[in-house]
Amino acid sequence: MKGIFITGTDTDVGKTVIASGIAATLKEKNMDVGVFKPLLSGISRNHANSDTSLLKHMSQTSLTHAEITPYEFSQPLAPSVAAQLEDKEICMQAVLDHWEKIKDRHDFFIVEGAGGISVPLGKDFLVSDLAIALKLPILIVARPNLGTVNHTYLTVYYAKQVGIPIVGIVINGKSNQPNIDEITNPKLMEDMCGVPVLGVAPKLKKITERGVQHMVDTSLDIEVLLRRLTEISPV
């Protein structure tokens, strides 16, 4: 099973935008791409503006919204907390059982977590635990401005400590007129983390399918990403 797990240094860093854009770009390369975002909080998976909808439309998968995102919660909180408020309990085995049902539907899967790498998803498991269980390397999405180096370094350090291979870092949300912090952060990240920055994407004023794909096409080196996937070891 080939694929990649998209995580972030924080919430609202643009994981879904990057994941969806990569899916569309790979689809244009005639790759058979599926998407999986098992837990979603704060919006219905069927809503036109949900992460699930964007992932589905950009990947052109035949998977249904419910197959892409089997668990949804109304409150915009960490999935484990949002589930508790609805008197629900999600264990990792339930997520893995669902994964087994869909993982052979596509040759390559893009899986997206929730928030950062240590966000609790359910009973006794974090985003990192899911990435390990799925045996997928991670792509880290980071914000561009002051403070991001600390968050990115800690994410990379933690991933290395628990043995998760890292494909690279994508910086998302660069300003039209970047300050000195946004200009200098990419090199500093690479120097400190020992992980390549595969792209620096601009901040989108409006999320549209065409805009997202254009952003990824022009800002992210997909060929290097694919080469990195062949070079690194599985979890």
C-alpha positions in Angstrom: 0.0 0.0 0.0 1.6 3.3 -1.1 0.5 6.5 0.4 1.3 9.5 2.6 -0.1 10.8 5.9 -0.7 14.6 6.1 -0.2 16.2 9.5 0.4 19.7 10.7 2.2 21.7 13.3 -1.1 23.1 14.5 -4.7 23.4 13.6 -5.8 25.6 10.6 -2.4 25.4 8.9 -4.0 24.2 5.6 -3.5 20.4 5.7 -6.7 19.8 3.7 -5.7 22.4 1.1 -2.3 20.8 0.6 -3.7 17.2 0.7 -6.4 18.0 -1.8 -4.0 19.9 -4.2 -1.6 16.9 -4.1 -4.4 14.5 -4.8 -5.5 16.5 -7.9 -1.9 16.8 -9.1 -1.3 13.1 -8.8 -4.6 12.4 -10.5 -3.4 14.5 -13.5 -0.4 12.2 -13.6 -2.8 9.3 -14.1 -2.2 8.0 -10.6 -5.1 6.1 -8.9 -5.6 8.3 -5.8 -7.9 7.8 -2.8 -8.4 10.0 0.3 -9.1 9.2 3.9 -9.8 11.6 6.7 -11.3 9.3 9.3 -12.4 11.9 11.9 -13.9 15.3 11.3 -15.1 17.8 13.9 -17.2 21.0 13.7 -18.9 20.4 10.3 -20.9 17.7 8.6 -18.8 15.6 6.2 -21.5 16.1 3.5 -21.3 19.9 3.7 -20.0 21.5 0.6 -17.3 23.3 2.5 -16.1 20.4 4.6 -12.6 19.0 4.4 -14.2 15.7 3.3 -15.9 17.3 0.3 -12.8 19.1 -0.9 -10.7 15.9 -0.6 -13.4 13.9 -2.5 -13.8 16.4 -5.3 -10.1 17.1 -5.8 -9.2 13.4 -5.8 -12.2 12.4 -8.0 -12.5 9.2 -5.8 -15.6 7.1 -6.1 -15.5 6.7 -2.3 -18.5 8.2 -0.5 -18.3 10.9 2.1 -19.0 8.3 4.7 -16.3 6.0 3.4 -13.7 8.9 3.4 -14.8 10.1 6.8 -16.6 7.5 8.9 -16.7 9.5 12.1 -18.0 13.1 12.4 -18.7 15.3 15.4 -20.6 18.6 15.7 -18.2 20.5 18.0 -15.0 22.0 16.5 -12.7 20.3 19.1 -10.2 17.5 19.2 -12.0 14.4 18.0 -11.7 12.6 21.3 -13.2 15.5 23.2 -15.9 16.1 20.6 -16.8 12.4 20.7 -17.1 12.5 24.5 -19.5 15.4 24.3 -21.8 13.2 22.2 -21.3 10.2 24.5 -19.3 8.4 21.9 -16.1 6.5 22.1 -13.8 5.8 19.1 -11.0 3.3 19.4 -8.2 3.0 16.9 -9.2 -0.5 16.0 -12.6 0.8 14.7 -10.7 3.2 12.5 -8.4 0.5 11.3 -11.3 -1.8 10.6 -12.8 0.8 8.3 -9.5 1.4 6.7 -9.3 -2.3 5.8 -12.6 -2.0 3.9 -11.3 0.8 1.6 -7.5 0.6 1.4 -7.6 -1.6 -1.7 -9.9 0.6 -3.6 -7.0 2.8 -4.8 -3.3 2.3 -5.6 -2.3 5.4 -3.6 -3.9 7.0 -0.6 -3.6 10.4 1.0 -4.6 10.2 4.6 -5.2 13.4 6.7 -5.1 13.6 10.5 -6.7 16.3 12.7 -4.7 19.2 14.0 -1.1 18.4 15.0 0.7 15.2 15.3 -0.2 14.7 19.0 -3.9 15.5 18.9 -6.0 12.9 20.7 -8.2 11.2 18.1 -10.0 8.8 20.3 -9.6 6.4 23.3 -5.9 6.1 24.0 -4.6 7.0 20.6 -3.1 10.1 18.9 -2.6 11.2 15.4 0.9 9.8 15.5 -0.4 6.4 16.6 -2.7 6.3 13.6 0.2 7.2 11.2 2.2 4.3 12.7 -0.6 1.9 12.5 -1.3 2.7 8.8 2.5 2.4 8.1 2.6 5.7 6.2 5.3 8.3 6.2 4.2 11.9 7.1 4.2 15.2 5.2 4.2 18.1 7.7 2.3 21.2 6.9 3.5 24.3 8.7 2.6 28.0 8.9 5.1 30.5 7.5 5.4 33.2 10.2 7.2 33.9 13.5 7.0 30.9 15.9 6.6 28.3 13.2 10.2 27.1 13.6 9.6 26.0 17.2 6.4 24.2 16.3 7.9 22.5 13.3 11.1 21.4 15.1 9.0 19.9 17.9 6.8 18.1 15.4 9.8 16.7 13.5 11.6 15.8 16.7 8.6 13.9 18.1 8.0 12.1 14.8 11.6 10.9 14.7 11.4 9.8 18.4 8.5 7.5 17.7 9.9 6.3 14.4 7.7 7.9 11.8 9.5 8.6 8.5 9.1 12.2 7.3 8.8 12.9 3.6 9.2 16.7 4.1 7.7 19.9 5.1 5.3 22.2 3.2 5.0 25.8 4.4 1.5 27.1 3.7 0.1 30.6 3.9 2.9 32.8 2.8 2.0 36.5 2.6 1.9 38.5 -0.6 4.5 40.8 1.0 6.4 38.4 3.4 8.2 39.8 6.4 11.8 38.8 7.1 10.6 35.9 9.3 8.7 34.3 6.5 11.7 34.8 4.2 14.3 33.3 6.5 12.2 30.5 8.1 12.4 27.9 5.3 16.2 27.6 5.4 16.2 27.7 9.2 13.7 24.9 9.3 15.7 22.7 7.0 18.9 23.4 8.9 17.4 22.7 12.3 15.1 19.8 11.4 17.2 18.0 8.8 14.1 17.6 6.7 13.6 19.2 3.3 11.1 21.9 2.7 9.3 20.7 -0.4 7.4 23.9 -1.1 6.2 27.3 0.2 2.6 28.0 -0.8 0.9 31.4 -0.7 -2.1 32.3 1.4 -5.3 31.8 -0.7 -7.9 34.5 -0.3 -10.6 32.0 -1.4 -10.6 28.2 -1.5 -11.6 26.9 -4.9 -10.7 23.7 -6.5 -8.9 25.4 -9.4 -7.1 27.8 -7.1 -5.9 25.0 -4.8 -4.6 22.9 -7.6 -2.8 25.8 -9.2 -1.2 26.7 -5.9 0.1 23.2 -5.4 1.2 22.9 -9.1 3.3 26.1 -8.8 4.5 25.9 -5.2 5.2 22.3 -4.4 7.7 20.0 -6.1 5.6 16.9 -6.6 8.5 15.0 -8.3 10.7 15.5 -5.3 7.9 14.4 -3.1 7.4 11.2 -5.1 11.1 10.6 -5.1 11.3 11.1 -1.3 8.5 8.5 -0.9 10.6 5.9 -2.7 13.7 6.7 -0.7 12.4 6.6 2.9 11.6 3.5 4.8 8.0 2.6 5.8 6.9 3.0 9.4 
